[in-house]
Amino acid sequence: MKRNEYVIKSPKVKSDKNIVICSDMHINSRTSFEKIEETIGAISEMKPTHIVIPGDLYDANQYGIAKNAEKVAYFIGQTSKIADVYYVRGNIDQRINLFSNDSCYNDNEKFHALCEGNENDSQLCVKNDDINFSGIELPSDFYDLGEHDKIKILLSYYKTYLEKLSNICGSKDFNVLLCHDPIIRDAICYLSYKGIIDLNFDLVVSGHNHGGIWPTFMKPLFRLAHFDMDLLYPTYTKGMFEMKDCQKI
């Protein structure tokens, strides 16, 4: 199990926070309880103040979902005993929502499923002292589009929701936005860089790319074959990036 650590400093954060991000677990029929226990143990050892799951927690299909549901419930139940859990669905677990009518999740005050479908605006942004968590959920067919089309949709259809979410969070606290697809960062960069809207998100947490799509050393070869590979492939696939890194989109 690989672990990366990053230190972020902000004057908005008044006390130390330890956020553990656990993405793309893809719990399925082949995932053993031993592996889940190992993951829970690793999370516990890091002594998190918050646990973030930016999508694809489980594989959703009509054949193995019942067995998967038991494992997912166990994982959420155990991790929420460690710290508050903040979750947004990805393109795979978007297919079947395990959390919509299940009391073991809905009655768990430490589990927060963040999505646009929440009827109560106060649940779109969960506030904790000086740090807030919110999320944007994208439909599964969104992930079948090219990067250029994704940006266009984010800048049109989802622009209003992002602005609403930003206003709910406010600018006083440190705001963490969860979105499974990291292309959301490009959209936020563009909106800010062009002066369209200034969103109050300090940190964007994503998954989806499983640590990288194309090896870095291969990118020059792909750029020889196409005039602008950024239209087809993400501008980043791994690690932490600052907004200022976005010079052009």
WOKA-V664838 format. One record per residue. N is the residue number from 1. RES is the residue in one letter. PSI is psi as a letter, one per 40 degrees, with the letter a starting at -180 (NA if undefined). OMEGA is omega in degrees with one decimal (999 if undefined). Layout:
# WOKA-V664838
n:res:psi:omega
N:RES:PSI:OMEGA
N:RES:PSI:OMEGA
This chain:
# WOKA-V664838
n:res:psi:omega
1:M:h:-176.5
2:K:i:-179.2
3:R:h:175.0
4:N:i:179.3
5:E:h:178.3
6:Y:i:177.4
7:V:h:179.1
8:I:h:178.5
9:K:h:178.6
10:S:h:176.9
11:P:e:179.2
12:K:d:-176.7
13:V:h:-172.6
14:K:e:179.3
15:S:i:-177.3
16:D:h:175.8
17:K:i:177.2
18:N:g:-176.0
19:I:h:176.4
20:V:h:179.4
21:I:h:-179.2
22:C:h:-172.8
23:S:i:171.3
24:D:f:176.3
25:M:d:178.8
26:H:f:177.3
27:I:h:-177.9
28:N:a:-175.1
29:S:d:-179.5
30:R:e:179.9
31:T:h:-178.2
32:S:i:175.6
33:F:d:177.4
34:E:d:178.4
35:K:d:177.9
36:I:d:177.6
37:E:d:178.1
38:E:d:179.1
39:T:d:178.2
40:I:d:178.7
41:G:d:178.9
42:A:d:177.7
43:I:d:-178.7
44:S:d:-179.7
45:E:d:-179.0
46:M:e:176.9
47:K:g:-177.2
48:P:i:169.2
49:T:d:177.5
50:H:i:176.5
51:I:h:-175.8
52:V:h:177.7
53:I:g:-176.3
54:P:f:168.5
55:G:i:-178.4
56:D:f:175.4
57:L:d:-178.0
58:Y:i:173.8
59:D:h:-175.8
60:A:h:171.5
61:N:i:-171.7
62:Q:e:-175.3
63:Y:d:-173.2
64:G:e:-171.2
65:I:d:-178.5
66:A:d:179.1
67:K:d:177.2
68:N:d:-177.1
69:A:d:178.7
70:E:d:-180.0
71:K:d:180.0
72:V:d:178.6
73:A:d:178.8
74:Y:d:-179.4
75:F:d:179.9
76:I:d:-179.5
77:G:d:-178.0
78:Q:d:-179.0
79:T:d:179.7
80:S:e:171.8
81:K:d:179.9
82:I:d:-178.7
83:A:i:175.5
84:D:h:-177.5
85:V:h:179.8
86:Y:h:-168.4
87:Y:i:170.4
88:V:i:-175.9
89:R:i:175.8
90:G:a:-176.6
91:N:d:-179.8
92:I:d:-179.9
93:D:e:173.3
94:Q:d:-173.6
95:R:d:178.7
96:I:h:-178.4
97:N:h:179.8
98:L:e:-167.8
99:F:e:-170.5
100:S:d:-174.8
101:N:f:-177.0
102:D:h:-175.4
103:S:d:-177.6
104:C:e:174.2
105:Y:d:-175.9
106:N:d:179.8
107:D:e:179.9
108:N:h:-175.3
109:E:e:-178.8
110:K:e:176.6
111:F:h:-176.1
112:H:h:175.0
113:A:h:-172.9
114:L:h:178.8
115:C:i:-177.5
116:E:d:-175.4
117:G:e:179.0
118:N:h:-178.3
119:E:d:-177.5
120:N:h:-178.2
121:D:d:-178.2
122:S:d:179.0
123:Q:e:178.1
124:L:d:178.6
125:C:h:-180.0
126:V:h:-173.9
127:K:h:179.4
128:N:g:179.9
129:D:b:-175.5
130:D:e:178.8
131:I:h:-177.8
132:N:i:178.4
133:F:h:176.2
134:S:i:-176.8
135:G:i:173.6
136:I:h:-177.9
137:E:h:-178.6
138:L:i:-178.6
139:P:i:-175.1
140:S:d:-179.6
141:D:e:175.8
142:F:d:-174.9
143:Y:e:176.9
144:D:e:-177.4
145:L:i:171.8
146:G:i:-176.1
147:E:d:-178.6
148:H:d:179.4
149:D:d:176.8
150:K:d:179.6
151:I:d:-179.0
152:K:d:179.6
153:I:d:178.9
154:L:d:-177.9
155:L:e:180.0
156:S:c:-174.2
157:Y:d:-173.8
158:Y:e:-179.8
159:K:d:-178.9
160:T:d:-179.8
161:Y:d:178.8
162:L:d:179.3
163:E:d:178.0
164:K:d:-179.8
165:L:d:178.9
166:S:d:-179.8
167:N:d:178.2
168:I:d:-179.9
169:C:d:-177.8
170:G:i:-175.3
171:S:e:-175.1
172:K:d:-175.1
173:D:i:176.4
174:F:h:-172.5
175:N:h:178.4
176:V:h:178.9
177:L:h:176.6
178:L:h:172.8
179:C:h:-174.0
180:H:d:-177.9
181:D:h:-178.1
182:P:e:177.3
183:I:e:178.2
184:I:d:179.4
185:R:d:178.6
186:D:d:-179.9
187:A:d:179.6
188:I:d:176.8
189:C:d:-177.6
190:Y:d:-179.0
191:L:d:179.4
192:S:d:-176.5
193:Y:d:-179.8
194:K:e:178.7
195:G:f:-179.3
196:I:d:171.9
197:I:i:178.4
198:D:h:-175.3
199:L:i:-173.1
200:N:f:-179.5
201:F:h:-178.6
202:D:d:-178.4
203:L:h:175.6
204:V:h:-178.9
205:V:h:-178.2
206:S:i:175.4
207:G:b:169.1
208:H:d:-172.4
209:N:e:175.1
210:H:f:175.6
211:G:e:177.3
212:G:i:179.6
213:I:d:178.6
214:W:h:175.2
215:P:i:-177.0
216:T:d:-176.2
217:F:e:-180.0
218:M:e:-173.5
219:K:d:178.3
220:P:d:179.0
221:L:d:178.9
222:F:d:179.7
223:R:d:175.7
224:L:d:-176.4
225:A:e:-177.9
226:H:i:-173.8
227:F:d:-179.3
228:D:g:-177.0
229:M:e:-179.7
230:D:e:176.3
231:L:d:-176.6
232:L:d:-175.1
233:Y:i:-179.6
234:P:i:177.6
235:T:e:179.6
236:Y:i:179.7
237:T:e:-174.2
238:K:i:173.1
239:G:a:-177.0
240:M:h:-178.0
241:F:i:175.7
242:E:i:-179.5
243:M:d:-177.4
244:K:e:177.8
245:D:e:-177.5
246:C:g:-179.9
247:Q:d:179.2
248:K:i:176.6
249:I:NA:999
